[in-house]
Each structure stands twice: as structure tokens, then as C-alpha cells.
């Protein structure tokens, strides 16, 4: 009985010891597994362990044969230099073999090659990629198809560009409405335009069509496009403000500034004049000296009218300005004829005409532009313009023969267009 009790006590003492031993063994096993994983996945730990084991007895000689990290990197650099010294075809073949056998080593060697010669390495990698793709017949056919589509889209884009801004918009809208062009292809065509040109197209295009095309445009292109649209909106607003400023200045002063090509392009002037009333615009344009530049501006005004075809403020603005210019040209020819006649008169005869044509009961002459539009010029305005064209000596004699009040009034009116603000 006493012996059984002693055996039981001994058994109870042994059990906790066994349990404690198992726990310690389990912890050691976990640590060993973790260390082994780190050894093979972490280069720093791998190198540090190898360096320690090289100093250990018995196993030290084994680990001395394992190269250090620095030695490995140097070997990769040597191999990279060698590959770059070969012609590209041989390098491509060797790297493709290496890539199949050891992808990590391939990546490391390519990294070293990039450090030595980035440009040549880039060319080699592109050749590797091309060779790999050529092995895939299906991919090659897909690439060919995509390239042909891309070239076709580029050709179509260039054809639209040749039509000019008005032609581009009109033909794009027409082709979409007639189902000759879907919105996805329209977006691809637009992406071949420079963003600043595409911004103008979207600004004037039908709003619904423009929105649907935008939905199919790539995010990268659309980001740049939105910036250009905002810039163009600000540009148009600025020109509208300038129109309001110049239409309230003396026409000679406005003409002098606006026909300065260093200040304003034909495109600028097209928007500025299209935002004036037709008579003011025509009077300023009639002062332009360069007829070729004038015709270029008129062409731009016509484009602005067509681009804003749904805005009644621009309806017939080009024809109204153009027709008024023709009448003003005729009026100027009449002035030159009258000037020649006046210069044959005596100062006293001219004074009599001045008094007659600047009386308190002015007479007007009407000039018709079309059935609904016309403008009038008074005899006084006509006389002032004639006097401005007379030779200085004759003009002085005429002014001297007028009564003081009339002379001062005529002098002021003749001098006003030449005054600067």
C-alpha cells in the first residue's frame, strides 16, 4: 500500500516535467522553421549566417565556399558588362535562355545592365519582347490588326483636320448622325487631334454629341483636354471684353491698334469683330491698310458665324459686315471725288458750302445694306470728312474765313479723330 502511494507521487512529478519539455521543444521547432524561412528569403540574414558559420569548426570549410553578397553582386556586374559587350542578337539569345532557367537572376542581371547602359539595355529588352511576341502567332495577328486600325484612324483624323475647324465639326456631326461613325471611333479620331484643337471642336460642337464622345475618350487624354477647354473658354471671354472696349473708342484709334499683327492674330480679330455690331465693325475694318490681312479677318468672322450657327447674335454677321464695307468703300471713293472738286474752289466758296451743310437742319443720306438693314450719314459728317482730306493750306484758309464759333466747332470736329486717349 505504501509502495503504491510512492509510485503515484513519482508519476505526478514526472508528468509536469514531460509537458514542460514538449512546450520547449515546440517553441524551438517554431524558431528553427522561422529562421530557415528567413535564411532562404532574406539576403541580409542569409549573408550574416553564412559569415558566422564560416568561422565555426567542422562546417566552416563548407560555408567558406559560398560567395558573399558583395561577391554575388560583382559577378552579376561582370556578367552584365559581358552581355553589353556582345552584339544585340547574341545578348538577346543569352538573356532569353537565362530568363527561362532563373527568372530572379535574369532580373538582377538586367538591373545591372540598366545601371551600366540604360539606352542599350532598353533596346535589348524591346527586342526580347518582340521575339517573345513573334512566337505567339495569335498575338502577332492581333498586333497587326491593331496597328492597321490605328493607322486607319490616323488617316481619318488627318482628313478631318484638312477641312479646318468648321469643316471638322460639321463633318463629324454629320457622320455621327448618319451612323457612318460611332462614338467610340469618334473618340479615337479626336484623340489624334492636338488637345488645343480638340478643345475648340468640343467648345462649338453640338452639346449632346460632345458629351457622348467624351464618355469614350481615355482618361489620360481627357485630363489634358479639359484643361484646354477651360483655357479656350477664357480666351473667348477675353476677346468679347475687348470687343466691348474697342467699339466705344474712336474708329481710327481702334483700327490702329487692332490691325497691329504683333498684338492680335486673325483668329483674335474674327472673334472681336463678330462680337461688335456690324456697322461699328465695318467702320473700324474700313480703316485697315493691309487688304490681305483684312480678307483674312473677314474669313475668320465668317468662321465665327458658322461655328455659332445656333446663336442668333451671330446670324448674318459676316455678310452684314462685308456688305457694309463695300458701301463704305464706295462712300470713301465719293469723298475723294468731292475732295478733288473742293480743291478747285476758292476758300470762300467752300465756306458757303460748309455753312450750308452744317446748319441746324441737317440732311441725311441713307445707305442700304439689305432689305432690313441700312445706315445714314449726315451732310455735316460728309463735310467734316471732306475737310479732313483737304490740303493743310486750303483747310487753314477755309477755317480762317468761318466765323469764330463755327471755325472753333469745325476745328474741334476735324481734330477729334486724331486725339489719343
C-alpha positions, 0 to 999 in steps of 0.5 A: 500500500505504501509502495503504491502511494510512492509510485503515484507521487513519482508519476505526478512529478514526472508528468509536469516535467514531460509537458514542460519539455514538449512546450520547449521543444515546440517553441524551438521547432517554431524558431528553427522553421522561422529562421530557415524561412528567413535564411532562404528569403532574406539576403541580409540574414542569409549573408550574416549566417553564412559569415558566422558559420564560416568561422565555426569548426567542422562546417566552416570549410563548407560555408567558406565556399559560398560567395558573399553578397558583395561577391554575388553582386560583382559577378552579376556586374561582370556578367552584365558588362559581358552581355553589353559587350556582345552584339544585340542578337547574341545578348538577346539569345543569352538573356532569353535562355537565362530568363527561362532557367532563373527568372530572379537572376535574369532580373538582377542581371538586367538591373545591372545592365540598366545601371551600366547602359540604360539606352542599350539595355532598353533596346535589348529588352524591346527586342526580347519582347518582340521575339517573345511576341513573334512566337505567339502567332495569335498575338502577332495577328492581333498586333497587326490588326491593331496597328492597321486600325490605328493607322486607319484612324490616323488617316481619318483624323488627318482628313478631318483636320484638312477641312479646318475647324468648321469643316471638322465639326460639321463633318463629324456631326454629320457622320455621327448622325448618319451612323457612318461613325460611332462614338467610340471611333469618334473618340479615337479620331479626336484623340489624334487631334492636338488637345488645343484643337480638340478643345475648340471642336468640343467648345462649338460642337453640338452639346449632346454629341460632345458629351457622348464622345467624351464618355469614350475618350481615355482618361489620360487624354481627357485630363489634358483636354479639359484643361484646354477647354477651360483655357479656350473658354477664357480666351473667348471671354477675353476677346468679347471684353475687348470687343466691348472696349474697342467699339466705344473708342474712336474708329481710327484709334481702334483700327490702329491698334487692332490691325497691329499683327504683333498684338492680335492674330486673325483668329483674335480679330474674327472673334472681336469683330463678330462680337461688335455690331456690324456697322461699328465693325465695318467702320473700324475694318474700313480703316485697315491698310493691309487688304490681305490681312483684312480678307483674312479677318473677314474669313475668320468672322465668317468662321465665327458665324458658322461655328455659332450657327445656333446663336442668333447674335451671330446670324448674318454677321459676316455678310452684314459686315462685308456688305457694309464695307463695300458701301463704305468703300464706295462712300470713301471713293465719293469723298475723294471725288468731292475732295478733288472738286473742293480743291478747285474752289476758292476758300470762300466758296467752300465756306458757303458750302460748309455753312450750308451743310452744317446748319441746324437742319441737317440732311441725311443720306441713307445707305442700304445694306439689305432689305432690313438693314441700312445706315445714314450719314449726315451732310455735316459728317460728309463735310467734316470728312471732306475737310479732313482730306483737304490740303493743310493750306486750303483747310487753314484758309477755309477755317480762317474765313468761318466765323469764330464759333463755327471755325472753333466747332469745325476745328474741334470736329476735324481734330477729334479723330486724331486725339489719343486717349 
